[in-house]
Amino acid sequence: MNRFFERSFPPGFNYLSELKAVAFAFCASILFSLISFFTEYSAEKRALYIQIGTDMILDESRVMPDFINVLGGSLRILFILAALAFIITSTIHYVYYHTGSKSIYLMRRLPNRYEQHRRHLLFSLIYALIFVLAAAILLLIYYSVYINNTPEACLTPNQWQKIWQDS
């Protein structure tokens, strides 16, 4: 496995620290997204009920806001980090050839002229894809929670279509 990493990063690059930093950013953004969505969702769901004494009674005349409004910016951090992870890490990898290992001339002499580009873009693309894939999975999870846990009397139809419509 180490051989794969060594062949996927610039020569002499400390890839472990980069992998740890990206993993930390990934976990922090997932946590932020979860907290953001579930805080907003629970507040909106709580607003559907009326408190009478110690009981919470569903007011069927109230309507739950659309899923896209409840979602808000919960996934935005993942997309921003995907773009940043790609731009920053690919730039760091590219600059490393000139300043860190000074292997830019070696890379230009290799028989495969795309080796340098593969090495400085591969993991940057992987990071971006992981963040976007996580956002897509979280979108499906959030939608499932919204549809399955919101009282049916308070839901408006076509929630999935409203996600894709221009607002």
Phi and psi in radians as a Rosetta constraint file:
Dihedral C 1 N 2 CA 2 C 2 CIRCULARHARMONIC -1.051 0.35
Dihedral N 2 CA 2 C 2 N 3 CIRCULARHARMONIC -0.614 0.35
Dihedral C 2 N 3 CA 3 C 3 CIRCULARHARMONIC -1.078 0.35
Dihedral N 3 CA 3 C 3 N 4 CIRCULARHARMONIC -0.716 0.35
Dihedral C 3 N 4 CA 4 C 4 CIRCULARHARMONIC -1.068 0.35
Dihedral N 4 CA 4 C 4 N 5 CIRCULARHARMONIC -0.803 0.35
Dihedral C 4 N 5 CA 5 C 5 CIRCULARHARMONIC -1.121 0.35
Dihedral N 5 CA 5 C 5 N 6 CIRCULARHARMONIC -0.734 0.35
Dihedral C 5 N 6 CA 6 C 6 CIRCULARHARMONIC -1.102 0.35
Dihedral N 6 CA 6 C 6 N 7 CIRCULARHARMONIC -0.558 0.35
Dihedral C 6 N 7 CA 7 C 7 CIRCULARHARMONIC -1.522 0.35
Dihedral N 7 CA 7 C 7 N 8 CIRCULARHARMONIC -0.096 0.35
Dihedral C 7 N 8 CA 8 C 8 CIRCULARHARMONIC -1.854 0.35
Dihedral N 8 CA 8 C 8 N 9 CIRCULARHARMONIC -0.145 0.35
Dihedral C 8 N 9 CA 9 C 9 CIRCULARHARMONIC -2.071 0.35
Dihedral N 9 CA 9 C 9 N 10 CIRCULARHARMONIC 2.894 0.35
Dihedral C 9 N 10 CA 10 C 10 CIRCULARHARMONIC -1.032 0.35
Dihedral N 10 CA 10 C 10 N 11 CIRCULARHARMONIC 2.589 0.35
Dihedral C 10 N 11 CA 11 C 11 CIRCULARHARMONIC -0.993 0.35
Dihedral N 11 CA 11 C 11 N 12 CIRCULARHARMONIC 2.252 0.35
Dihedral C 11 N 12 CA 12 C 12 CIRCULARHARMONIC 1.416 0.35
Dihedral N 12 CA 12 C 12 N 13 CIRCULARHARMONIC 0.067 0.35
Dihedral C 12 N 13 CA 13 C 13 CIRCULARHARMONIC -1.309 0.35
Dihedral N 13 CA 13 C 13 N 14 CIRCULARHARMONIC 2.423 0.35
Dihedral C 13 N 14 CA 14 C 14 CIRCULARHARMONIC -1.459 0.35
Dihedral N 14 CA 14 C 14 N 15 CIRCULARHARMONIC 1.455 0.35
Dihedral C 14 N 15 CA 15 C 15 CIRCULARHARMONIC -1.305 0.35
Dihedral N 15 CA 15 C 15 N 16 CIRCULARHARMONIC -0.412 0.35
Dihedral C 15 N 16 CA 16 C 16 CIRCULARHARMONIC -1.109 0.35
Dihedral N 16 CA 16 C 16 N 17 CIRCULARHARMONIC -0.728 0.35
Dihedral C 16 N 17 CA 17 C 17 CIRCULARHARMONIC -1.176 0.35
Dihedral N 17 CA 17 C 17 N 18 CIRCULARHARMONIC -0.625 0.35
Dihedral C 17 N 18 CA 18 C 18 CIRCULARHARMONIC -1.171 0.35
Dihedral N 18 CA 18 C 18 N 19 CIRCULARHARMONIC -0.760 0.35
Dihedral C 18 N 19 CA 19 C 19 CIRCULARHARMONIC -1.068 0.35
Dihedral N 19 CA 19 C 19 N 20 CIRCULARHARMONIC -0.706 0.35
Dihedral C 19 N 20 CA 20 C 20 CIRCULARHARMONIC -1.137 0.35
Dihedral N 20 CA 20 C 20 N 21 CIRCULARHARMONIC -0.735 0.35
Dihedral C 20 N 21 CA 21 C 21 CIRCULARHARMONIC -1.133 0.35
Dihedral N 21 CA 21 C 21 N 22 CIRCULARHARMONIC -0.741 0.35
Dihedral C 21 N 22 CA 22 C 22 CIRCULARHARMONIC -1.184 0.35
Dihedral N 22 CA 22 C 22 N 23 CIRCULARHARMONIC -0.698 0.35
Dihedral C 22 N 23 CA 23 C 23 CIRCULARHARMONIC -1.100 0.35
Dihedral N 23 CA 23 C 23 N 24 CIRCULARHARMONIC -0.706 0.35
Dihedral C 23 N 24 CA 24 C 24 CIRCULARHARMONIC -1.110 0.35
Dihedral N 24 CA 24 C 24 N 25 CIRCULARHARMONIC -0.793 0.35
Dihedral C 24 N 25 CA 25 C 25 CIRCULARHARMONIC -1.088 0.35
Dihedral N 25 CA 25 C 25 N 26 CIRCULARHARMONIC -0.668 0.35
Dihedral C 25 N 26 CA 26 C 26 CIRCULARHARMONIC -1.116 0.35
Dihedral N 26 CA 26 C 26 N 27 CIRCULARHARMONIC -0.870 0.35
Dihedral C 26 N 27 CA 27 C 27 CIRCULARHARMONIC -1.106 0.35
Dihedral N 27 CA 27 C 27 N 28 CIRCULARHARMONIC -0.728 0.35
Dihedral C 27 N 28 CA 28 C 28 CIRCULARHARMONIC -1.131 0.35
Dihedral N 28 CA 28 C 28 N 29 CIRCULARHARMONIC -0.697 0.35
Dihedral C 28 N 29 CA 29 C 29 CIRCULARHARMONIC -1.228 0.35
Dihedral N 29 CA 29 C 29 N 30 CIRCULARHARMONIC -0.639 0.35
Dihedral C 29 N 30 CA 30 C 30 CIRCULARHARMONIC -1.104 0.35
Dihedral N 30 CA 30 C 30 N 31 CIRCULARHARMONIC -0.805 0.35
Dihedral C 30 N 31 CA 31 C 31 CIRCULARHARMONIC -1.067 0.35
Dihedral N 31 CA 31 C 31 N 32 CIRCULARHARMONIC -0.795 0.35
Dihedral C 31 N 32 CA 32 C 32 CIRCULARHARMONIC -1.028 0.35
Dihedral N 32 CA 32 C 32 N 33 CIRCULARHARMONIC -0.766 0.35
Dihedral C 32 N 33 CA 33 C 33 CIRCULARHARMONIC -1.097 0.35
Dihedral N 33 CA 33 C 33 N 34 CIRCULARHARMONIC -0.800 0.35
Dihedral C 33 N 34 CA 34 C 34 CIRCULARHARMONIC -1.073 0.35
Dihedral N 34 CA 34 C 34 N 35 CIRCULARHARMONIC -0.823 0.35
Dihedral C 34 N 35 CA 35 C 35 CIRCULARHARMONIC -1.097 0.35
Dihedral N 35 CA 35 C 35 N 36 CIRCULARHARMONIC -0.773 0.35
Dihedral C 35 N 36 CA 36 C 36 CIRCULARHARMONIC -1.070 0.35
Dihedral N 36 CA 36 C 36 N 37 CIRCULARHARMONIC -0.855 0.35
Dihedral C 36 N 37 CA 37 C 37 CIRCULARHARMONIC -1.163 0.35
Dihedral N 37 CA 37 C 37 N 38 CIRCULARHARMONIC -0.878 0.35
Dihedral C 37 N 38 CA 38 C 38 CIRCULARHARMONIC -1.203 0.35
Dihedral N 38 CA 38 C 38 N 39 CIRCULARHARMONIC -0.479 0.35
Dihedral C 38 N 39 CA 39 C 39 CIRCULARHARMONIC -1.162 0.35
Dihedral N 39 CA 39 C 39 N 40 CIRCULARHARMONIC -0.839 0.35
Dihedral C 39 N 40 CA 40 C 40 CIRCULARHARMONIC -1.142 0.35
Dihedral N 40 CA 40 C 40 N 41 CIRCULARHARMONIC -0.774 0.35
Dihedral C 40 N 41 CA 41 C 41 CIRCULARHARMONIC -1.090 0.35
Dihedral N 41 CA 41 C 41 N 42 CIRCULARHARMONIC -0.810 0.35
Dihedral C 41 N 42 CA 42 C 42 CIRCULARHARMONIC -1.157 0.35
Dihedral N 42 CA 42 C 42 N 43 CIRCULARHARMONIC -0.612 0.35
Dihedral C 42 N 43 CA 43 C 43 CIRCULARHARMONIC -1.159 0.35
Dihedral N 43 CA 43 C 43 N 44 CIRCULARHARMONIC -0.754 0.35
Dihedral C 43 N 44 CA 44 C 44 CIRCULARHARMONIC -1.188 0.35
Dihedral N 44 CA 44 C 44 N 45 CIRCULARHARMONIC -0.661 0.35
Dihedral C 44 N 45 CA 45 C 45 CIRCULARHARMONIC -1.204 0.35
Dihedral N 45 CA 45 C 45 N 46 CIRCULARHARMONIC -0.676 0.35
Dihedral C 45 N 46 CA 46 C 46 CIRCULARHARMONIC -1.083 0.35
Dihedral N 46 CA 46 C 46 N 47 CIRCULARHARMONIC -0.561 0.35
Dihedral C 46 N 47 CA 47 C 47 CIRCULARHARMONIC -1.218 0.35
Dihedral N 47 CA 47 C 47 N 48 CIRCULARHARMONIC -0.205 0.35
Dihedral C 47 N 48 CA 48 C 48 CIRCULARHARMONIC -1.390 0.35
Dihedral N 48 CA 48 C 48 N 49 CIRCULARHARMONIC -0.198 0.35
Dihedral C 48 N 49 CA 49 C 49 CIRCULARHARMONIC -1.901 0.35
Dihedral N 49 CA 49 C 49 N 50 CIRCULARHARMONIC 2.650 0.35
Dihedral C 49 N 50 CA 50 C 50 CIRCULARHARMONIC -1.975 0.35
Dihedral N 50 CA 50 C 50 N 51 CIRCULARHARMONIC 2.360 0.35
Dihedral C 50 N 51 CA 51 C 51 CIRCULARHARMONIC -1.626 0.35
Dihedral N 51 CA 51 C 51 N 52 CIRCULARHARMONIC 2.118 0.35
Dihedral C 51 N 52 CA 52 C 52 CIRCULARHARMONIC -2.105 0.35
Dihedral N 52 CA 52 C 52 N 53 CIRCULARHARMONIC 1.842 0.35
Dihedral C 52 N 53 CA 53 C 53 CIRCULARHARMONIC 1.173 0.35
Dihedral N 53 CA 53 C 53 N 54 CIRCULARHARMONIC -2.087 0.35
Dihedral C 53 N 54 CA 54 C 54 CIRCULARHARMONIC -1.790 0.35
Dihedral N 54 CA 54 C 54 N 55 CIRCULARHARMONIC -0.034 0.35
Dihedral C 54 N 55 CA 55 C 55 CIRCULARHARMONIC -1.654 0.35
Dihedral N 55 CA 55 C 55 N 56 CIRCULARHARMONIC 2.560 0.35
Dihedral C 55 N 56 CA 56 C 56 CIRCULARHARMONIC -1.873 0.35
Dihedral N 56 CA 56 C 56 N 57 CIRCULARHARMONIC 2.039 0.35
Dihedral C 56 N 57 CA 57 C 57 CIRCULARHARMONIC -1.925 0.35
Dihedral N 57 CA 57 C 57 N 58 CIRCULARHARMONIC 2.331 0.35
Dihedral C 57 N 58 CA 58 C 58 CIRCULARHARMONIC -1.227 0.35
Dihedral N 58 CA 58 C 58 N 59 CIRCULARHARMONIC 2.221 0.35
Dihedral C 58 N 59 CA 59 C 59 CIRCULARHARMONIC -1.662 0.35
Dihedral N 59 CA 59 C 59 N 60 CIRCULARHARMONIC 1.778 0.35
Dihedral C 59 N 60 CA 60 C 60 CIRCULARHARMONIC -1.227 0.35
Dihedral N 60 CA 60 C 60 N 61 CIRCULARHARMONIC -0.157 0.35
Dihedral C 60 N 61 CA 61 C 61 CIRCULARHARMONIC -1.429 0.35
Dihedral N 61 CA 61 C 61 N 62 CIRCULARHARMONIC -0.271 0.35
Dihedral C 61 N 62 CA 62 C 62 CIRCULARHARMONIC -1.450 0.35
Dihedral N 62 CA 62 C 62 N 63 CIRCULARHARMONIC 2.626 0.35
Dihedral C 62 N 63 CA 63 C 63 CIRCULARHARMONIC -2.104 0.35
Dihedral N 63 CA 63 C 63 N 64 CIRCULARHARMONIC 2.335 0.35
Dihedral C 63 N 64 CA 64 C 64 CIRCULARHARMONIC -1.226 0.35
Dihedral N 64 CA 64 C 64 N 65 CIRCULARHARMONIC 2.358 0.35
Dihedral C 64 N 65 CA 65 C 65 CIRCULARHARMONIC -1.000 0.35
Dihedral N 65 CA 65 C 65 N 66 CIRCULARHARMONIC 2.709 0.35
Dihedral C 65 N 66 CA 66 C 66 CIRCULARHARMONIC -1.018 0.35
Dihedral N 66 CA 66 C 66 N 67 CIRCULARHARMONIC 2.648 0.35
Dihedral C 66 N 67 CA 67 C 67 CIRCULARHARMONIC -0.950 0.35
Dihedral N 67 CA 67 C 67 N 68 CIRCULARHARMONIC -0.759 0.35
Dihedral C 67 N 68 CA 68 C 68 CIRCULARHARMONIC -1.095 0.35
Dihedral N 68 CA 68 C 68 N 69 CIRCULARHARMONIC -0.556 0.35
Dihedral C 68 N 69 CA 69 C 69 CIRCULARHARMONIC -1.307 0.35
Dihedral N 69 CA 69 C 69 N 70 CIRCULARHARMONIC -0.662 0.35
Dihedral C 69 N 70 CA 70 C 70 CIRCULARHARMONIC -1.193 0.35
Dihedral N 70 CA 70 C 70 N 71 CIRCULARHARMONIC -0.657 0.35
Dihedral C 70 N 71 CA 71 C 71 CIRCULARHARMONIC -1.072 0.35
Dihedral N 71 CA 71 C 71 N 72 CIRCULARHARMONIC -0.732 0.35
Dihedral C 71 N 72 CA 72 C 72 CIRCULARHARMONIC 0.940 0.35
Dihedral N 72 CA 72 C 72 N 73 CIRCULARHARMONIC -2.258 0.35
Dihedral C 72 N 73 CA 73 C 73 CIRCULARHARMONIC -1.757 0.35
Dihedral N 73 CA 73 C 73 N 74 CIRCULARHARMONIC 0.378 0.35
Dihedral C 73 N 74 CA 74 C 74 CIRCULARHARMONIC -1.037 0.35
Dihedral N 74 CA 74 C 74 N 75 CIRCULARHARMONIC -0.560 0.35
Dihedral C 74 N 75 CA 75 C 75 CIRCULARHARMONIC -1.719 0.35
Dihedral N 75 CA 75 C 75 N 76 CIRCULARHARMONIC -0.166 0.35
Dihedral C 75 N 76 CA 76 C 76 CIRCULARHARMONIC -1.014 0.35
Dihedral N 76 CA 76 C 76 N 77 CIRCULARHARMONIC -0.687 0.35
Dihedral C 76 N 77 CA 77 C 77 CIRCULARHARMONIC -1.071 0.35
Dihedral N 77 CA 77 C 77 N 78 CIRCULARHARMONIC -0.631 0.35
Dihedral C 77 N 78 CA 78 C 78 CIRCULARHARMONIC -1.175 0.35
Dihedral N 78 CA 78 C 78 N 79 CIRCULARHARMONIC -0.715 0.35
Dihedral C 78 N 79 CA 79 C 79 CIRCULARHARMONIC -1.228 0.35
Dihedral N 79 CA 79 C 79 N 80 CIRCULARHARMONIC -0.649 0.35
Dihedral C 79 N 80 CA 80 C 80 CIRCULARHARMONIC -1.135 0.35
Dihedral N 80 CA 80 C 80 N 81 CIRCULARHARMONIC -0.773 0.35
Dihedral C 80 N 81 CA 81 C 81 CIRCULARHARMONIC -1.168 0.35
Dihedral N 81 CA 81 C 81 N 82 CIRCULARHARMONIC -0.563 0.35
Dihedral C 81 N 82 CA 82 C 82 CIRCULARHARMONIC -1.076 0.35
Dihedral N 82 CA 82 C 82 N 83 CIRCULARHARMONIC -0.816 0.35
Dihedral C 82 N 83 CA 83 C 83 CIRCULARHARMONIC -1.150 0.35
Dihedral N 83 CA 83 C 83 N 84 CIRCULARHARMONIC -0.771 0.35
Dihedral C 83 N 84 CA 84 C 84 CIRCULARHARMONIC -1.130 0.35
Dihedral N 84 CA 84 C 84 N 85 CIRCULARHARMONIC -0.717 0.35
Dihedral C 84 N 85 CA 85 C 85 CIRCULARHARMONIC -1.069 0.35
Dihedral N 85 CA 85 C 85 N 86 CIRCULARHARMONIC -0.728 0.35
Dihedral C 85 N 86 CA 86 C 86 CIRCULARHARMONIC -1.154 0.35
Dihedral N 86 CA 86 C 86 N 87 CIRCULARHARMONIC -0.885 0.35
Dihedral C 86 N 87 CA 87 C 87 CIRCULARHARMONIC -1.146 0.35
Dihedral N 87 CA 87 C 87 N 88 CIRCULARHARMONIC -0.850 0.35
Dihedral C 87 N 88 CA 88 C 88 CIRCULARHARMONIC -1.198 0.35
Dihedral N 88 CA 88 C 88 N 89 CIRCULARHARMONIC -0.837 0.35
Dihedral C 88 N 89 CA 89 C 89 CIRCULARHARMONIC -1.202 0.35
Dihedral N 89 CA 89 C 89 N 90 CIRCULARHARMONIC -0.661 0.35
Dihedral C 89 N 90 CA 90 C 90 CIRCULARHARMONIC -1.163 0.35
Dihedral N 90 CA 90 C 90 N 91 CIRCULARHARMONIC -0.625 0.35
Dihedral C 90 N 91 CA 91 C 91 CIRCULARHARMONIC -1.169 0.35
Dihedral N 91 CA 91 C 91 N 92 CIRCULARHARMONIC -0.765 0.35
Dihedral C 91 N 92 CA 92 C 92 CIRCULARHARMONIC -1.056 0.35
Dihedral N 92 CA 92 C 92 N 93 CIRCULARHARMONIC -0.767 0.35
Dihedral C 92 N 93 CA 93 C 93 CIRCULARHARMONIC -1.100 0.35
Dihedral N 93 CA 93 C 93 N 94 CIRCULARHARMONIC -0.754 0.35
Dihedral C 93 N 94 CA 94 C 94 CIRCULARHARMONIC -1.144 0.35
Dihedral N 94 CA 94 C 94 N 95 CIRCULARHARMONIC -0.773 0.35
Dihedral C 94 N 95 CA 95 C 95 CIRCULARHARMONIC -1.167 0.35
Dihedral N 95 CA 95 C 95 N 96 CIRCULARHARMONIC -0.549 0.35
Dihedral C 95 N 96 CA 96 C 96 CIRCULARHARMONIC -1.047 0.35
Dihedral N 96 CA 96 C 96 N 97 CIRCULARHARMONIC -0.585 0.35
Dihedral C 96 N 97 CA 97 C 97 CIRCULARHARMONIC -1.064 0.35
Dihedral N 97 CA 97 C 97 N 98 CIRCULARHARMONIC -0.590 0.35
Dihedral C 97 N 98 CA 98 C 98 CIRCULARHARMONIC -1.549 0.35
Dihedral N 98 CA 98 C 98 N 99 CIRCULARHARMONIC -0.587 0.35
Dihedral C 98 N 99 CA 99 C 99 CIRCULARHARMONIC -1.931 0.35
Dihedral N 99 CA 99 C 99 N 100 CIRCULARHARMONIC -0.731 0.35
Dihedral C 99 N 100 CA 100 C 100 CIRCULARHARMONIC -1.354 0.35
Dihedral N 100 CA 100 C 100 N 101 CIRCULARHARMONIC -1.217 0.35
Dihedral C 100 N 101 CA 101 C 101 CIRCULARHARMONIC -1.602 0.35
Dihedral N 101 CA 101 C 101 N 102 CIRCULARHARMONIC -0.244 0.35
Dihedral C 101 N 102 CA 102 C 102 CIRCULARHARMONIC 0.910 0.35
Dihedral N 102 CA 102 C 102 N 103 CIRCULARHARMONIC 0.710 0.35
Dihedral C 102 N 103 CA 103 C 103 CIRCULARHARMONIC -1.792 0.35
Dihedral N 103 CA 103 C 103 N 104 CIRCULARHARMONIC 0.290 0.35
Dihedral C 103 N 104 CA 104 C 104 CIRCULARHARMONIC -1.074 0.35
Dihedral N 104 CA 104 C 104 N 105 CIRCULARHARMONIC -0.678 0.35
Dihedral C 104 N 105 CA 105 C 105 CIRCULARHARMONIC -1.262 0.35
Dihedral N 105 CA 105 C 105 N 106 CIRCULARHARMONIC -0.625 0.35
Dihedral C 105 N 106 CA 106 C 106 CIRCULARHARMONIC -1.085 0.35
Dihedral N 106 CA 106 C 106 N 107 CIRCULARHARMONIC -0.791 0.35
Dihedral C 106 N 107 CA 107 C 107 CIRCULARHARMONIC -1.117 0.35
Dihedral N 107 CA 107 C 107 N 108 CIRCULARHARMONIC -0.589 0.35
Dihedral C 107 N 108 CA 108 C 108 CIRCULARHARMONIC -1.276 0.35
Dihedral N 108 CA 108 C 108 N 109 CIRCULARHARMONIC -0.360 0.35
Dihedral C 108 N 109 CA 109 C 109 CIRCULARHARMONIC -1.570 0.35
Dihedral N 109 CA 109 C 109 N 110 CIRCULARHARMONIC -0.163 0.35
Dihedral C 109 N 110 CA 110 C 110 CIRCULARHARMONIC -1.138 0.35
Dihedral N 110 CA 110 C 110 N 111 CIRCULARHARMONIC 2.616 0.35
Dihedral C 110 N 111 CA 111 C 111 CIRCULARHARMONIC -1.078 0.35
Dihedral N 111 CA 111 C 111 N 112 CIRCULARHARMONIC -0.620 0.35
Dihedral C 111 N 112 CA 112 C 112 CIRCULARHARMONIC -1.543 0.35
Dihedral N 112 CA 112 C 112 N 113 CIRCULARHARMONIC 1.876 0.35
Dihedral C 112 N 113 CA 113 C 113 CIRCULARHARMONIC -1.216 0.35
Dihedral N 113 CA 113 C 113 N 114 CIRCULARHARMONIC -0.231 0.35
Dihedral C 113 N 114 CA 114 C 114 CIRCULARHARMONIC -1.706 0.35
Dihedral N 114 CA 114 C 114 N 115 CIRCULARHARMONIC 0.051 0.35
Dihedral C 114 N 115 CA 115 C 115 CIRCULARHARMONIC -1.026 0.35
Dihedral N 115 CA 115 C 115 N 116 CIRCULARHARMONIC -0.781 0.35
Dihedral C 115 N 116 CA 116 C 116 CIRCULARHARMONIC -1.098 0.35
Dihedral N 116 CA 116 C 116 N 117 CIRCULARHARMONIC -0.779 0.35
Dihedral C 116 N 117 CA 117 C 117 CIRCULARHARMONIC -1.124 0.35
Dihedral N 117 CA 117 C 117 N 118 CIRCULARHARMONIC -0.696 0.35
Dihedral C 117 N 118 CA 118 C 118 CIRCULARHARMONIC -1.085 0.35
Dihedral N 118 CA 118 C 118 N 119 CIRCULARHARMONIC -0.747 0.35
Dihedral C 118 N 119 CA 119 C 119 CIRCULARHARMONIC -1.211 0.35
Dihedral N 119 CA 119 C 119 N 120 CIRCULARHARMONIC -0.585 0.35
Dihedral C 119 N 120 CA 120 C 120 CIRCULARHARMONIC -1.640 0.35
Dihedral N 120 CA 120 C 120 N 121 CIRCULARHARMONIC -0.160 0.35
Dihedral C 120 N 121 CA 121 C 121 CIRCULARHARMONIC -1.911 0.35
Dihedral N 121 CA 121 C 121 N 122 CIRCULARHARMONIC -0.429 0.35
Dihedral C 121 N 122 CA 122 C 122 CIRCULARHARMONIC -0.953 0.35
Dihedral N 122 CA 122 C 122 N 123 CIRCULARHARMONIC -1.020 0.35
Dihedral C 122 N 123 CA 123 C 123 CIRCULARHARMONIC -1.275 0.35
Dihedral N 123 CA 123 C 123 N 124 CIRCULARHARMONIC -0.455 0.35
Dihedral C 123 N 124 CA 124 C 124 CIRCULARHARMONIC -1.107 0.35
Dihedral N 124 CA 124 C 124 N 125 CIRCULARHARMONIC -0.742 0.35
Dihedral C 124 N 125 CA 125 C 125 CIRCULARHARMONIC -1.169 0.35
Dihedral N 125 CA 125 C 125 N 126 CIRCULARHARMONIC -0.693 0.35
Dihedral C 125 N 126 CA 126 C 126 CIRCULARHARMONIC -1.073 0.35
Dihedral N 126 CA 126 C 126 N 127 CIRCULARHARMONIC -0.773 0.35
Dihedral C 126 N 127 CA 127 C 127 CIRCULARHARMONIC -1.030 0.35
Dihedral N 127 CA 127 C 127 N 128 CIRCULARHARMONIC -0.846 0.35
Dihedral C 127 N 128 CA 128 C 128 CIRCULARHARMONIC -1.074 0.35
Dihedral N 128 CA 128 C 128 N 129 CIRCULARHARMONIC -0.744 0.35
Dihedral C 128 N 129 CA 129 C 129 CIRCULARHARMONIC -1.136 0.35
Dihedral N 129 CA 129 C 129 N 130 CIRCULARHARMONIC -0.662 0.35
Dihedral C 129 N 130 CA 130 C 130 CIRCULARHARMONIC -1.110 0.35
Dihedral N 130 CA 130 C 130 N 131 CIRCULARHARMONIC -0.766 0.35
Dihedral C 130 N 131 CA 131 C 131 CIRCULARHARMONIC -1.122 0.35
Dihedral N 131 CA 131 C 131 N 132 CIRCULARHARMONIC -0.739 0.35
Dihedral C 131 N 132 CA 132 C 132 CIRCULARHARMONIC -1.201 0.35
Dihedral N 132 CA 132 C 132 N 133 CIRCULARHARMONIC -0.708 0.35
Dihedral C 132 N 133 CA 133 C 133 CIRCULARHARMONIC -1.103 0.35
Dihedral N 133 CA 133 C 133 N 134 CIRCULARHARMONIC -0.722 0.35
Dihedral C 133 N 134 CA 134 C 134 CIRCULARHARMONIC -1.088 0.35
Dihedral N 134 CA 134 C 134 N 135 CIRCULARHARMONIC -0.697 0.35
Dihedral C 134 N 135 CA 135 C 135 CIRCULARHARMONIC -1.109 0.35
Dihedral N 135 CA 135 C 135 N 136 CIRCULARHARMONIC -0.705 0.35
Dihedral C 135 N 136 CA 136 C 136 CIRCULARHARMONIC -1.148 0.35
Dihedral N 136 CA 136 C 136 N 137 CIRCULARHARMONIC -0.731 0.35
Dihedral C 136 N 137 CA 137 C 137 CIRCULARHARMONIC -1.140 0.35
Dihedral N 137 CA 137 C 137 N 138 CIRCULARHARMONIC -0.761 0.35
Dihedral C 137 N 138 CA 138 C 138 CIRCULARHARMONIC -1.113 0.35
Dihedral N 138 CA 138 C 138 N 139 CIRCULARHARMONIC -0.645 0.35
Dihedral C 138 N 139 CA 139 C 139 CIRCULARHARMONIC -1.024 0.35
Dihedral N 139 CA 139 C 139 N 140 CIRCULARHARMONIC -0.790 0.35
Dihedral C 139 N 140 CA 140 C 140 CIRCULARHARMONIC -1.142 0.35
Dihedral N 140 CA 140 C 140 N 141 CIRCULARHARMONIC -0.699 0.35
Dihedral C 140 N 141 CA 141 C 141 CIRCULARHARMONIC -1.127 0.35
Dihedral N 141 CA 141 C 141 N 142 CIRCULARHARMONIC -0.823 0.35
Dihedral C 141 N 142 CA 142 C 142 CIRCULARHARMONIC -1.074 0.35
Dihedral N 142 CA 142 C 142 N 143 CIRCULARHARMONIC -0.731 0.35
Dihedral C 142 N 143 CA 143 C 143 CIRCULARHARMONIC -1.120 0.35
Dihedral N 143 CA 143 C 143 N 144 CIRCULARHARMONIC -0.732 0.35
Dihedral C 143 N 144 CA 144 C 144 CIRCULARHARMONIC -1.091 0.35
Dihedral N 144 CA 144 C 144 N 145 CIRCULARHARMONIC -0.758 0.35
Dihedral C 144 N 145 CA 145 C 145 CIRCULARHARMONIC -1.077 0.35
Dihedral N 145 CA 145 C 145 N 146 CIRCULARHARMONIC -0.794 0.35
Dihedral C 145 N 146 CA 146 C 146 CIRCULARHARMONIC -1.051 0.35
Dihedral N 146 CA 146 C 146 N 147 CIRCULARHARMONIC -0.868 0.35
Dihedral C 146 N 147 CA 147 C 147 CIRCULARHARMONIC -1.224 0.35
Dihedral N 147 CA 147 C 147 N 148 CIRCULARHARMONIC -0.727 0.35
Dihedral C 147 N 148 CA 148 C 148 CIRCULARHARMONIC -1.442 0.35
Dihedral N 148 CA 148 C 148 N 149 CIRCULARHARMONIC -0.360 0.35
Dihedral C 148 N 149 CA 149 C 149 CIRCULARHARMONIC -1.920 0.35
Dihedral N 149 CA 149 C 149 N 150 CIRCULARHARMONIC -0.110 0.35
Dihedral C 149 N 150 CA 150 C 150 CIRCULARHARMONIC -1.575 0.35
Dihedral N 150 CA 150 C 150 N 151 CIRCULARHARMONIC 2.319 0.35
Dihedral C 150 N 151 CA 151 C 151 CIRCULARHARMONIC -0.975 0.35
Dihedral N 151 CA 151 C 151 N 152 CIRCULARHARMONIC 2.325 0.35
Dihedral C 151 N 152 CA 152 C 152 CIRCULARHARMONIC -1.048 0.35
Dihedral N 152 CA 152 C 152 N 153 CIRCULARHARMONIC -0.577 0.35
Dihedral C 152 N 153 CA 153 C 153 CIRCULARHARMONIC -1.142 0.35
Dihedral N 153 CA 153 C 153 N 154 CIRCULARHARMONIC -0.363 0.35
Dihedral C 153 N 154 CA 154 C 154 CIRCULARHARMONIC -1.761 0.35
Dihedral N 154 CA 154 C 154 N 155 CIRCULARHARMONIC -0.018 0.35
Dihedral C 154 N 155 CA 155 C 155 CIRCULARHARMONIC -1.565 0.35
Dihedral N 155 CA 155 C 155 N 156 CIRCULARHARMONIC 2.482 0.35
Dihedral C 155 N 156 CA 156 C 156 CIRCULARHARMONIC -1.657 0.35
Dihedral N 156 CA 156 C 156 N 157 CIRCULARHARMONIC 2.640 0.35
Dihedral C 156 N 157 CA 157 C 157 CIRCULARHARMONIC -1.281 0.35
Dihedral N 157 CA 157 C 157 N 158 CIRCULARHARMONIC 2.920 0.35
Dihedral C 157 N 158 CA 158 C 158 CIRCULARHARMONIC 1.080 0.35
Dihedral N 158 CA 158 C 158 N 159 CIRCULARHARMONIC 0.730 0.35
Dihedral C 158 N 159 CA 159 C 159 CIRCULARHARMONIC -1.134 0.35
Dihedral N 159 CA 159 C 159 N 160 CIRCULARHARMONIC -0.694 0.35
Dihedral C 159 N 160 CA 160 C 160 CIRCULARHARMONIC -1.136 0.35
Dihedral N 160 CA 160 C 160 N 161 CIRCULARHARMONIC -0.701 0.35
Dihedral C 160 N 161 CA 161 C 161 CIRCULARHARMONIC -1.166 0.35
Dihedral N 161 CA 161 C 161 N 162 CIRCULARHARMONIC -0.565 0.35
Dihedral C 161 N 162 CA 162 C 162 CIRCULARHARMONIC -1.170 0.35
Dihedral N 162 CA 162 C 162 N 163 CIRCULARHARMONIC -0.394 0.35
Dihedral C 162 N 163 CA 163 C 163 CIRCULARHARMONIC -1.135 0.35
Dihedral N 163 CA 163 C 163 N 164 CIRCULARHARMONIC -0.691 0.35
Dihedral C 163 N 164 CA 164 C 164 CIRCULARHARMONIC -1.634 0.35
Dihedral N 164 CA 164 C 164 N 165 CIRCULARHARMONIC -0.110 0.35
Dihedral C 164 N 165 CA 165 C 165 CIRCULARHARMONIC -1.398 0.35
Dihedral N 165 CA 165 C 165 N 166 CIRCULARHARMONIC 2.618 0.35
Dihedral C 165 N 166 CA 166 C 166 CIRCULARHARMONIC -1.235 0.35
Dihedral N 166 CA 166 C 166 N 167 CIRCULARHARMONIC 2.292 0.35
